[in-house]
Amino acid sequence: MGVNTRERIAVLGGDGRHTVAADHARVRIYRSPRDGGTGDVRRLLDSIRSGGVDRVVILARFNSHSATRAVRRACQRTGVPVEIRT
């Protein structure tokens, strides 16, 4: 009976082709506002606030300034590490 301790990584931006390689983690892609509307950003913010994410990777070239700012702010408030990639 092992506990699943895999890290939960959220990737904001792109369409899934630009992913984070992580064998030790569960990676979920949230589409950018341009690609999927604002619904994915809202779902990511809810997940961050509820403790459902261990780390966030933002693909900056696929996102708006406002989406990036909102996610970074939520991560700061909850102590979730965030990485910006260009």
mmCIF file of the C-alpha atoms, coordinates in Angstrom:
data_MODEL
# 
_entry.id   MODEL 
# 
loop_
_atom_site.group_PDB 
_atom_site.id 
_atom_site.type_symbol 
_atom_site.label_atom_id 
_atom_site.label_alt_id 
_atom_site.label_comp_id 
_atom_site.label_asym_id 
_atom_site.label_entity_id 
_atom_site.label_seq_id 
_atom_site.pdbx_PDB_ins_code 
_atom_site.Cartn_x 
_atom_site.Cartn_y 
_atom_site.Cartn_z 
_atom_site.occupancy 
_atom_site.B_iso_or_equiv 
_atom_site.pdbx_formal_charge 
_atom_site.auth_seq_id 
_atom_site.auth_comp_id 
_atom_site.auth_asym_id 
_atom_site.auth_atom_id 
_atom_site.pdbx_PDB_model_num 
ATOM 1  C CA . MET A 1 1  ? 0.000   0.000  0.000   1.00 0.00 ? 1  MET A CA 1 
ATOM 2  C CA . GLY A 1 2  ? 2.062   2.924  -1.255  1.00 0.00 ? 2  GLY A CA 1 
ATOM 3  C CA . VAL A 1 3  ? 1.048   6.518  -1.161  1.00 0.00 ? 3  VAL A CA 1 
ATOM 4  C CA . ASN A 1 4  ? 1.162   8.314  -4.492  1.00 0.00 ? 4  ASN A CA 1 
ATOM 5  C CA . THR A 1 5  ? 3.685   11.101 -3.876  1.00 0.00 ? 5  THR A CA 1 
ATOM 6  C CA . ARG A 1 6  ? 4.115   12.233 -7.451  1.00 0.00 ? 6  ARG A CA 1 
ATOM 7  C CA . GLU A 1 7  ? 4.431   15.986 -7.843  1.00 0.00 ? 7  GLU A CA 1 
ATOM 8  C CA . ARG A 1 8  ? 1.478   17.747 -9.488  1.00 0.00 ? 8  ARG A CA 1 
ATOM 9  C CA . ILE A 1 9  ? 2.738   20.188 -12.114 1.00 0.00 ? 9  ILE A CA 1 
ATOM 10 C CA . ALA A 1 10 ? 0.477   22.613 -13.951 1.00 0.00 ? 10 ALA A CA 1 
ATOM 11 C CA . VAL A 1 11 ? 1.657   24.048 -17.268 1.00 0.00 ? 11 VAL A CA 1 
ATOM 12 C CA . LEU A 1 12 ? -0.052  27.239 -18.428 1.00 0.00 ? 12 LEU A CA 1 
ATOM 13 C CA . GLY A 1 13 ? 0.185   27.939 -22.127 1.00 0.00 ? 13 GLY A CA 1 
ATOM 14 C CA . GLY A 1 14 ? 0.376   26.279 -25.468 1.00 0.00 ? 14 GLY A CA 1 
ATOM 15 C CA . ASP A 1 15 ? -1.672  23.375 -26.665 1.00 0.00 ? 15 ASP A CA 1 
ATOM 16 C CA . GLY A 1 16 ? 0.170   20.466 -25.098 1.00 0.00 ? 16 GLY A CA 1 
ATOM 17 C CA . ARG A 1 17 ? 2.959   20.130 -27.628 1.00 0.00 ? 17 ARG A CA 1 
ATOM 18 C CA . HIS A 1 18 ? 5.280   22.192 -25.432 1.00 0.00 ? 18 HIS A CA 1 
ATOM 19 C CA . THR A 1 19 ? 5.315   20.130 -22.275 1.00 0.00 ? 19 THR A CA 1 
ATOM 20 C CA . VAL A 1 20 ? 7.490   19.644 -19.273 1.00 0.00 ? 20 VAL A CA 1 
ATOM 21 C CA . ALA A 1 21 ? 9.291   16.295 -19.223 1.00 0.00 ? 21 ALA A CA 1 
ATOM 22 C CA . ALA A 1 22 ? 8.696   14.776 -15.820 1.00 0.00 ? 22 ALA A CA 1 
ATOM 23 C CA . ASP A 1 23 ? 8.584   11.041 -15.250 1.00 0.00 ? 23 ASP A CA 1 
ATOM 24 C CA . HIS A 1 24 ? 8.171   11.597 -11.516 1.00 0.00 ? 24 HIS A CA 1 
ATOM 25 C CA . ALA A 1 25 ? 5.213   13.961 -11.809 1.00 0.00 ? 25 ALA A CA 1 
ATOM 26 C CA . ARG A 1 26 ? 1.685   14.316 -13.032 1.00 0.00 ? 26 ARG A CA 1 
ATOM 27 C CA . VAL A 1 27 ? 1.549   17.124 -15.578 1.00 0.00 ? 27 VAL A CA 1 
ATOM 28 C CA . ARG A 1 28 ? -1.660  18.901 -16.533 1.00 0.00 ? 28 ARG A CA 1 
ATOM 29 C CA . ILE A 1 29 ? -1.807  21.395 -19.401 1.00 0.00 ? 29 ILE A CA 1 
ATOM 30 C CA . TYR A 1 30 ? -3.962  24.503 -19.055 1.00 0.00 ? 30 TYR A CA 1 
ATOM 31 C CA . ARG A 1 31 ? -4.448  26.264 -22.368 1.00 0.00 ? 31 ARG A CA 1 
ATOM 32 C CA . SER A 1 32 ? -3.659  29.938 -22.677 1.00 0.00 ? 32 SER A CA 1 
ATOM 33 C CA . PRO A 1 33 ? -6.506  32.467 -22.928 1.00 0.00 ? 33 PRO A CA 1 
ATOM 34 C CA . ARG A 1 34 ? -5.734  32.837 -26.631 1.00 0.00 ? 34 ARG A CA 1 
ATOM 35 C CA . ASP A 1 35 ? -6.022  29.099 -27.267 1.00 0.00 ? 35 ASP A CA 1 
ATOM 36 C CA . GLY A 1 36 ? -8.809  28.110 -24.917 1.00 0.00 ? 36 GLY A CA 1 
ATOM 37 C CA . GLY A 1 37 ? -10.542 31.173 -23.558 1.00 0.00 ? 37 GLY A CA 1 
ATOM 38 C CA . THR A 1 38 ? -10.300 32.174 -19.916 1.00 0.00 ? 38 THR A CA 1 
ATOM 39 C CA . GLY A 1 39 ? -11.851 28.973 -18.560 1.00 0.00 ? 39 GLY A CA 1 
ATOM 40 C CA . ASP A 1 40 ? -8.557  27.122 -18.231 1.00 0.00 ? 40 ASP A CA 1 
ATOM 41 C CA . VAL A 1 41 ? -6.944  30.045 -16.404 1.00 0.00 ? 41 VAL A CA 1 
ATOM 42 C CA . ARG A 1 42 ? -9.880  30.154 -13.968 1.00 0.00 ? 42 ARG A CA 1 
ATOM 43 C CA . ARG A 1 43 ? -9.617  26.385 -13.408 1.00 0.00 ? 43 ARG A CA 1 
ATOM 44 C CA . LEU A 1 44 ? -5.876  26.697 -12.773 1.00 0.00 ? 44 LEU A CA 1 
ATOM 45 C CA . LEU A 1 45 ? -6.416  29.535 -10.288 1.00 0.00 ? 45 LEU A CA 1 
ATOM 46 C CA . ASP A 1 46 ? -9.031  27.446 -8.460  1.00 0.00 ? 46 ASP A CA 1 
ATOM 47 C CA . SER A 1 47 ? -6.672  24.466 -8.365  1.00 0.00 ? 47 SER A CA 1 
ATOM 48 C CA . ILE A 1 48 ? -3.807  26.579 -7.004  1.00 0.00 ? 48 ILE A CA 1 
ATOM 49 C CA . ARG A 1 49 ? -6.028  28.074 -4.297  1.00 0.00 ? 49 ARG A CA 1 
ATOM 50 C CA . SER A 1 50 ? -7.394  24.673 -3.249  1.00 0.00 ? 50 SER A CA 1 
ATOM 51 C CA . GLY A 1 51 ? -3.944  23.091 -2.942  1.00 0.00 ? 51 GLY A CA 1 
ATOM 52 C CA . GLY A 1 52 ? -4.243  20.867 -6.006  1.00 0.00 ? 52 GLY A CA 1 
ATOM 53 C CA . VAL A 1 53 ? -0.960  21.986 -7.582  1.00 0.00 ? 53 VAL A CA 1 
ATOM 54 C CA . ASP A 1 54 ? 2.600   21.559 -6.322  1.00 0.00 ? 54 ASP A CA 1 
ATOM 55 C CA . ARG A 1 55 ? 4.374   23.611 -8.999  1.00 0.00 ? 55 ARG A CA 1 
ATOM 56 C CA . VAL A 1 56 ? 3.379   25.845 -11.920 1.00 0.00 ? 56 VAL A CA 1 
ATOM 57 C CA . VAL A 1 57 ? 5.274   26.350 -15.183 1.00 0.00 ? 57 VAL A CA 1 
ATOM 58 C CA . ILE A 1 58 ? 4.154   29.331 -17.281 1.00 0.00 ? 58 ILE A CA 1 
ATOM 59 C CA . LEU A 1 59 ? 5.061   29.326 -20.962 1.00 0.00 ? 59 LEU A CA 1 
ATOM 60 C CA . ALA A 1 60 ? 5.225   33.107 -21.295 1.00 0.00 ? 60 ALA A CA 1 
ATOM 61 C CA . ARG A 1 61 ? 5.203   33.346 -25.071 1.00 0.00 ? 61 ARG A CA 1 
ATOM 62 C CA . PHE A 1 62 ? 1.751   31.761 -25.205 1.00 0.00 ? 62 PHE A CA 1 
ATOM 63 C CA . ASN A 1 63 ? 0.106   33.867 -22.491 1.00 0.00 ? 63 ASN A CA 1 
ATOM 64 C CA . SER A 1 64 ? -1.175  37.344 -21.913 1.00 0.00 ? 64 SER A CA 1 
ATOM 65 C CA . HIS A 1 65 ? 0.341   39.598 -19.284 1.00 0.00 ? 65 HIS A CA 1 
ATOM 66 C CA . SER A 1 66 ? -2.873  39.541 -17.248 1.00 0.00 ? 66 SER A CA 1 
ATOM 67 C CA . ALA A 1 67 ? -3.061  35.712 -17.155 1.00 0.00 ? 67 ALA A CA 1 
ATOM 68 C CA . THR A 1 68 ? 0.606   35.439 -16.184 1.00 0.00 ? 68 THR A CA 1 
ATOM 69 C CA . ARG A 1 69 ? 0.192   38.089 -13.491 1.00 0.00 ? 69 ARG A CA 1 
ATOM 70 C CA . ALA A 1 70 ? -2.928  36.443 -12.015 1.00 0.00 ? 70 ALA A CA 1 
ATOM 71 C CA . VAL A 1 71 ? -1.299  33.004 -11.819 1.00 0.00 ? 71 VAL A CA 1 
ATOM 72 C CA . ARG A 1 72 ? 1.934   34.382 -10.339 1.00 0.00 ? 72 ARG A CA 1 
ATOM 73 C CA . ARG A 1 73 ? -0.067  36.286 -7.714  1.00 0.00 ? 73 ARG A CA 1 
ATOM 74 C CA . ALA A 1 74 ? -2.057  33.160 -6.749  1.00 0.00 ? 74 ALA A CA 1 
ATOM 75 C CA . CYS A 1 75 ? 1.167   31.154 -6.493  1.00 0.00 ? 75 CYS A CA 1 
ATOM 76 C CA . GLN A 1 76 ? 2.764   33.814 -4.297  1.00 0.00 ? 76 GLN A CA 1 
ATOM 77 C CA . ARG A 1 77 ? -0.214  33.846 -1.942  1.00 0.00 ? 77 ARG A CA 1 
ATOM 78 C CA . THR A 1 78 ? -0.276  30.063 -1.568  1.00 0.00 ? 78 THR A CA 1 
ATOM 79 C CA . GLY A 1 79 ? 3.466   29.373 -1.588  1.00 0.00 ? 79 GLY A CA 1 
ATOM 80 C CA . VAL A 1 80 ? 3.396   27.361 -4.818  1.00 0.00 ? 80 VAL A CA 1 
ATOM 81 C CA . PRO A 1 81 ? 6.678   27.608 -6.757  1.00 0.00 ? 81 PRO A CA 1 
ATOM 82 C CA . VAL A 1 82 ? 6.285   29.120 -10.217 1.00 0.00 ? 82 VAL A CA 1 
ATOM 83 C CA . GLU A 1 83 ? 8.689   29.005 -13.148 1.00 0.00 ? 83 GLU A CA 1 
ATOM 84 C CA . ILE A 1 84 ? 8.472   31.297 -16.169 1.00 0.00 ? 84 ILE A CA 1 
ATOM 85 C CA . ARG A 1 85 ? 9.756   29.903 -19.465 1.00 0.00 ? 85 ARG A CA 1 
ATOM 86 C CA . THR A 1 86 ? 10.021  31.896 -22.656 1.00 0.00 ? 86 THR A CA 1 
# 
